[in-house]
Amino acid sequence: MTSHFKTAVKKNTTLLELDLRGNYIDDESCEAIADMIRNNNSLETLFLANNFIRDYGTSLILEALRENK
């Protein structure tokens, strides 16, 4: 993920849905997604199917969801 994308999504206050299906996202990219989840309070739906996310990446995202209330 590019730093411009990460910055834009983290600061966006109107984004409700983000579709990242089939984007070759791996566990390393999940660190950026988790950071985005922690800092974005408007996102309601995130699609991540058909990527290369394993247990570690899933745990990063789940922890970020727990922290973002």
N, C-alpha and C positions, 0 to 999 in steps of 0.2 A: 504494500500500500504506500502511496506517495505521501509525503509529509503535508502537502497541500490538501489532500483529501482528508487526512486525519484531522487537521486543524479546522477545516470547514465543517466537518460533521460534529466535532466536539463543541463548537461555538454556535451551531445552528439551533435556534429555538422554535422552529416551525416544522422540522422534519418529523413526520409521524411514522413513516414506513421506509425501510431500506432493504432492497433486494440484492443480495450478494451471491445468489445461487450460481454454481458452476464457474467460479472465478479462481480456481486453483489455490484457494486459501488453505494455509497449513497452520500448524501450531504456532510458529513464529509470528504469523500475521494475527493470530488470536490475541497476542499481547496488545497490539494496537487496537483491536476491536474491544477488548476488555477496558482499556483506557478510555475509549470513546464512550462506552456504556456508563462508566463511572461519572463522566462529566456531561452527559447529555440527558436532560430531564424531559425532553419532549418525545423522544422515540418510543413508540408503542409496539412496533412489529419489526422483527429482523429475520430475514430469510437467509439461511446458510446451507441449504441442502446441496448435495453434489459437489462437495469440496474435499479437501484432504485433512480434515480436522480429526484428531485422535483424542485419546483420553485427556492428555495434558491440556490441549487447547480448549476442550470442553470444560475442564475444571476452571480454567482462567475466566471463561465467559460466565460460568455459574457463580463464581465468587464475586465478579463485578456486578452481576444482577442482584446479589444479596446486599451489596454495599450501596447500590442505587435504589433508593426508596422513594 
